[in-house]
Amino acid sequence: MLIVVNQEERNPDFADVPTLKELGCNDLPGLSLIVVAPKGLSESVRKKLEDSLKKASEQASFQKVLKFLDMKYIYRGGKELETYLQSEMESNRSFLKTMGVDLKELKN
């Protein structure tokens, strides 16, 4: 079986399998699945959505699906997600530049 792990840490279920970073691939972007809402959402609705998503993510059934899919899950709400996304954008720009992509063409 061939397993490629594009994560910061080794998967505990496959502890002997190195991450791509350990193999020298330092600039690979990660995979994220993110829930977003429209700009201008009221604070009360935003808070209710955030609280509901956090509560749902803590349910055993959700955790079981993550385990089955071998997905690492990190909950980030509001400002923490915004900070993370800004960091990811910088990382992705760096990766694309390294790969020779002309970033000016991506703005169109």
N, C-alpha and C positions, 0 to 999 in steps of 0.2 A: 504494500500500500504506500502511496506517495502522499505525504501530508505537507502542506505549506502553511505556516503560521505567520500571519501578518498582524502580530500583536506585540505590545511592549514586553509582555511576560510570557513565559512558557505555559502551555496548557497543562494543568495538573494531571489530566487523563493521559497525556502523551509527554510526560516529563523528559523523555530522552530526545524529543524532537526539538531542534533549535528554532528560534524565531528567525525570520528573514534578516532582522537587524543583527542578530548574532552571526549571521553568515556574510555580513558586510554590506547589506542593502539598507543603508541608513535613511534614505530619503523617500521611502515608499509611503504614500498617503494611506490612512486607515479608512475603514468603512464605518459609517455612522448611519443610523436610522433615527430621524428626529421628527417630533411632532411640533408643528408651528401653528400659529393662529394669525388672523389678519391684524395689520397695524391699526392702532386706535381702539383696541378692545378695552372695555371698561375694566378697571382694577378689580372689581368684585367678580366679574366673569373670568378674568385671567387667573385670579386666586383659586376659584372653584375648579377650573380646568387643571391647574397645576396640582392641587391637592388630590383631585380624583385620579389623575395619572400616577401620582406617587403611590397612592393607596393601592391602585390596581397592580402596579409593578411589584408590590410587596406580597401579593397573593401567592399561595403555594402553586396554584395551577399555572400562573405566569412563569414562575421560577422553573417549573417542570418543563415547560415548552422551551425555555432558554437552554436548559441542560440538554434536552433532546437535540436541539439545533446547534449545540456547542457554541453558544453565543455569550460573550461577556456583556454584562449590562451595568451601566453607570447612570444613575439618575442625576440629571442636572436641571435645575429650575431657573427660570428667569435670567437674572444677571450672570449666574455661573455659566449658563449655556451661551450667553452672548460673548463672554470672555473666551470660552472654549472655541466658538466658531471663528472669532477673530484670529486666534492662534492657528487654527486649522487653515484658514485662508492664506496666511503668510507661509505656512508649511507647503501648501499646495502650489503657491506661486513659485516657491523655491524649487520644488520637484519638477514643475513644468519647464522652468528655465533650464534646469540641469538636463532635461530631456530634449532641449533645443526648440521648444514651442515658442513661437512669437506671441507674447502676451497681448500685444496691441491688436492682433487679429481677433482675439477672443472677446474684445469689448463690443464687437458688432453683433 
